[in-house]
Amino acid sequence: MRVKFLSILIILLIVSGCEKSEKKAPHEKPLPDVAVYSVVDRAVIPLGDVAQFTITVNSDPKISVNIPDLSKKFAGLRIVDYEPDKETVEHQRKIKKKWYRLKADTVGSYLLPEIEFSYVLPTGEAKKVKTPRIFLEVTSENEDNEKKEENDIRDIKPLYLIPYDWKGVIFAVIFIVLFCFCFLIWKWRKAKKEIPSPPLPPHEVALAKINALKIRWEANEIPFKQLHYELSEVVRAYLSGRFGMSAIEMTLEEIRHALKSLSDLPDFEKPRLLDLLGQTDRVKFTDYIPSEEVSVAIIASALSFVEATKQVATMGDQGA
């Protein structure tokens, strides 16, 4: 009797333990109310080929989200085919897809746009969500053929034994020893005479580079696209040196978000900075050609921004 009682007790303990372990199973992470994705089937295509750009919206069935019309947003690319919105329901989620087939007429790099979606929650709260930008590279057919030839298997020629020339090795060793000796002497003398100069403040570096760009622009020595690209890089480098932001690697939206918590920059200067970077990005990533007056105004805005936000040296800094 005792053996039977103990056996039944052990079985009940095992069953209860299994039920508890099932109840403690981790819950899956819930999906957001609306999730959007954009993808291109190939990041690099040969000239004349077609790339498919697909947009997917995964949303709660109670929320209505429409995919906007993108027919005028593919700068430099032609739409050869597209599929209208197709809606399905999977795992109690509403899935909506749309694709475009794009073709380029010239070789180069293209930027597929970010797409902004607006929707309203059942509570009445309005929200927005964006997809990231995607780069597409279009190469020439010659480049693809050269790559294929490089990957082709070729026969190996028979080995040819070259007699060893010890004289050349001896002369090479002597030359390397003399070069190292002279280099060490030069380095030692330079270290004794050279006094390291303090680095220039970020605003002085930025002002010098912007003024140099202005002179080259007035002399017609730099095209408008290169002007706006270099001007954007100078302003972003100034932000990194002056305010400690990694602005060179950040997108305009990331800079906009970082400025919200940047207290060292006055609030009335932030819109001017975002407008300046927005105008330069528009020239960099689209076929937009600004007028002479607009380019001059952007240069003046960059100079004014750096002058207005430069760090003023205190008495302690001047004494140091």
C-alpha positions in Angstrom: 0.0 0.0 0.0 2.8 2.4 0.9 4.5 1.7 -2.4 1.3 2.4 -4.4 0.7 5.6 -2.4 4.2 6.9 -3.0 4.0 6.1 -6.8 0.7 8.0 -7.1 2.1 10.9 -5.2 5.2 11.1 -7.4 3.1 11.0 -10.6 0.9 13.9 -9.3 4.0 16.0 -8.5 5.4 15.4 -12.0 2.1 16.4 -13.7 1.7 19.5 -11.6 5.3 20.5 -12.4 4.7 20.2 -16.1 1.6 22.4 -15.9 3.6 25.1 -14.1 6.4 25.0 -16.6 3.8 25.4 -19.4 2.3 28.3 -17.7 5.7 29.9 -17.2 6.5 29.7 -20.9 7.7 33.1 -22.1 5.3 35.2 -24.1 6.1 36.2 -27.6 7.0 39.9 -28.1 3.8 41.6 -29.5 4.0 43.3 -32.9 3.5 47.1 -33.1 0.2 48.5 -34.2 1.7 49.2 -37.6 4.9 47.8 -39.1 6.2 49.0 -42.5 9.0 47.5 -44.6 10.6 48.3 -48.0 13.0 46.1 -49.9 14.6 45.9 -53.3 15.3 42.4 -54.7 18.8 43.3 -55.8 21.1 46.1 -54.6 23.2 46.0 -57.8 21.8 45.6 -61.3 23.4 45.9 -64.8 22.2 48.7 -67.1 19.0 47.7 -68.8 17.9 45.2 -66.2 14.9 45.7 -63.8 14.8 45.9 -60.0 11.7 45.2 -58.0 10.9 47.6 -55.1 8.3 46.1 -52.7 6.5 47.9 -49.8 4.8 45.8 -47.1 2.4 47.1 -44.4 1.7 44.8 -41.4 -1.0 46.3 -39.2 -3.7 45.6 -36.7 -7.0 44.7 -38.5 -8.8 47.6 -36.8 -6.3 50.2 -38.2 -6.6 51.4 -41.8 -3.2 52.2 -43.5 -2.9 53.1 -47.2 0.3 52.9 -49.3 0.9 56.3 -50.9 1.4 56.8 -54.6 5.2 56.7 -55.4 5.1 57.1 -59.2 6.8 60.5 -59.0 9.3 59.8 -56.3 11.8 57.6 -58.1 14.3 60.2 -59.3 16.2 59.0 -62.4 14.3 55.7 -62.6 11.5 54.6 -64.9 8.5 52.5 -63.7 8.1 49.7 -66.2 5.5 47.8 -64.2 3.7 47.9 -60.9 1.1 45.9 -58.8 -1.7 47.8 -57.0 -2.3 47.3 -53.3 -3.0 43.6 -52.5 -4.4 43.0 -49.0 -4.5 39.7 -47.1 -4.9 38.5 -43.5 -2.3 36.4 -41.9 -2.1 35.4 -38.2 -4.8 37.8 -37.3 -2.8 40.7 -38.9 -3.7 42.7 -42.0 -1.0 42.5 -44.7 -0.9 45.0 -47.5 1.7 44.8 -50.3 2.6 46.8 -53.4 5.6 46.6 -55.8 7.2 48.6 -58.5 9.6 47.4 -61.2 12.2 50.1 -61.9 14.6 50.6 -64.7 17.5 53.1 -65.1 18.7 54.6 -68.4 22.2 55.6 -67.1 24.9 54.0 -65.0 25.2 55.4 -61.4 23.9 55.3 -57.8 20.3 55.9 -57.1 18.4 56.5 -53.8 15.0 54.9 -53.4 13.0 57.2 -51.2 11.8 56.8 -47.6 8.0 56.4 -47.4 5.9 58.0 -44.6 2.7 56.4 -43.5 0.0 58.2 -41.4 -2.6 56.3 -39.4 -5.0 56.8 -36.5 -5.3 54.4 -33.6 -8.7 53.3 -32.3 -8.2 55.6 -29.4 -8.0 58.6 -31.8 -4.3 59.2 -31.5 -2.6 60.1 -34.8 0.8 58.5 -35.5 3.4 58.2 -38.3 5.9 55.6 -39.3 8.6 55.6 -42.0 10.6 53.1 -44.1 14.4 53.7 -44.5 16.0 54.9 -47.7 17.6 52.2 -50.0 20.5 52.6 -52.3 20.5 51.0 -55.8 23.6 50.7 -57.9 23.4 50.4 -61.7 26.5 49.1 -63.4 27.5 48.9 -67.1 27.5 45.6 -69.0 31.2 45.9 -69.6 31.8 45.9 -65.8 29.7 42.7 -65.4 31.5 41.0 -68.3 34.9 41.9 -66.8 33.9 40.4 -63.4 32.7 37.2 -65.2 36.0 36.9 -67.0 37.9 37.4 -63.7 35.9 34.5 -62.2 36.6 32.2 -65.2 39.0 29.3 -64.7 42.2 29.6 -66.7 45.0 27.1 -67.3 48.1 27.5 -65.2 51.3 28.1 -67.1 54.3 25.8 -66.3 56.7 27.0 -63.6 59.9 28.9 -64.5 62.7 28.7 -62.1 64.6 32.0 -61.8 68.2 31.8 -60.6 68.6 33.6 -57.2 70.4 36.9 -57.4 72.2 37.4 -54.0 73.7 40.7 -55.1 70.3 42.3 -55.4 69.4 41.0 -51.9 72.6 42.4 -50.4 72.1 45.9 -52.0 68.4 45.9 -50.9 69.4 45.1 -47.3 72.1 47.9 -47.3 69.6 50.4 -48.7 66.9 49.5 -46.1 69.4 49.9 -43.3 70.7 53.2 -44.5 67.1 54.5 -45.1 66.0 53.5 -41.6 69.1 55.1 -40.1 68.5 58.4 -41.9 64.8 58.3 -41.1 65.5 57.9 -37.4 68.0 60.8 -37.4 65.5 63.0 -39.2 62.7 62.0 -36.8 64.9 62.7 -33.8 65.9 66.2 -35.0 62.3 67.0 -35.9 61.1 66.0 -32.5 63.6 68.3 -30.8 62.7 71.3 -32.9 59.0 70.9 -33.4 56.6 72.2 -30.9 53.1 70.9 -31.4 50.6 73.7 -32.1 47.2 73.5 -30.5 44.4 72.5 -32.9 42.3 75.2 -34.4 38.8 75.7 -33.0 36.0 74.0 -35.0 34.5 77.4 -36.1 37.8 78.6 -37.6 38.2 75.5 -39.6 34.6 75.6 -40.8 34.7 79.3 -41.7 38.0 78.9 -43.7 36.6 76.0 -45.7 33.2 77.7 -46.4 35.0 80.9 -47.6 37.3 78.8 -49.8 34.2 77.1 -51.3 32.7 80.6 -51.9 35.7 81.8 -53.8 35.8 78.6 -56.0 32.0 79.1 -56.6 32.4 82.7 -57.6 35.3 81.7 -60.0 33.1 78.9 -61.6 35.7 76.4 -60.5 33.3 74.0 -58.8 30.0 72.5 -60.1 26.8 73.2 -58.1 26.3 69.5 -56.9 29.9 69.3 -55.6 29.4 72.7 -53.9 26.4 71.6 -51.9 28.0 68.2 -51.1 31.2 69.8 -49.7 29.2 72.5 -47.9 27.0 69.8 -46.2 30.2 68.0 -45.1 31.8 71.1 -43.6 28.7 72.0 -41.6 28.3 68.4 -40.4 32.0 68.3 -39.4 31.5 71.6 -37.5 28.6 70.1 -35.6 30.7 67.2 -34.6 33.6 69.3 -33.4 31.5 72.0 -31.7 28.7 70.0 -30.1 30.1 66.5 -30.0 27.5 65.1 -32.5 28.3 62.3 -34.9 26.7 64.4 -37.6 28.8 63.2 -40.5 27.3 59.7 -40.3 23.8 60.7 -39.4 20.8 61.3 -41.7 18.8 64.5 -41.6 16.0 62.8 -39.5 18.6 61.5 -37.0 20.1 65.0 -36.7 16.6 66.5 -36.2 16.0 64.0 -33.4 19.4 64.7 -31.7 18.8 68.4 -31.8 15.8 68.0 -29.4 18.2 67.1 -26.6 21.0 69.5 -27.5 20.9 72.3 -25.0 24.1 74.0 -26.1 22.5 75.1 -29.5 19.9 77.9 -29.1 16.4 76.8 -30.2 16.1 79.6 -32.7 19.2 78.4 -34.6 17.9 74.8 -35.0 15.4 75.5 -37.7 18.0 77.4 -39.7 20.4 74.4 -39.4 17.8 71.9 -40.5 16.8 74.1 -43.5 20.4 74.4 -44.5 21.1 70.7 -44.4 17.7 70.0 -46.1 18.5 72.2 -49.0 22.0 70.6 -49.5 20.6 67.1 -49.2 18.0 68.0 -51.8 20.7 68.9 -54.3 22.9 65.9 -53.3 20.2 63.2 -53.7 17.9 64.5 -56.4 18.1 66.1 -59.8 17.1 69.5 -58.4 19.2 72.4 -59.8 19.2 75.5 -57.6 19.6 79.0 -59.0 22.6 81.2 -58.6 20.8 83.2 -55.9 19.8 80.1 -53.9 23.4 78.8 -53.9 24.8 82.1 -52.7 22.1 82.3 -50.0 23.0 78.8 -48.8 26.7 79.7 -48.5 25.7 82.9 -46.6 23.5 80.9 -44.3 26.3 78.5 -43.5 28.7 81.3 -42.7 26.0 83.1 -40.5 25.2 79.8 -38.6 28.8 79.1 -37.8 29.5 82.7 -36.7 26.3 82.7 -34.5 27.0 79.4 -32.8 30.8 79.5 -32.4 32.3 78.9 -29.0 33.5 82.2 -27.5 36.8 81.9 -25.6 36.6 82.8 -21.9 39.3 84.7 -19.9 40.6 81.4 -18.6 40.9 79.9 -22.0 42.8 83.0 -23.3 45.2 82.8 -20.3 45.9 79.1 -21.0 
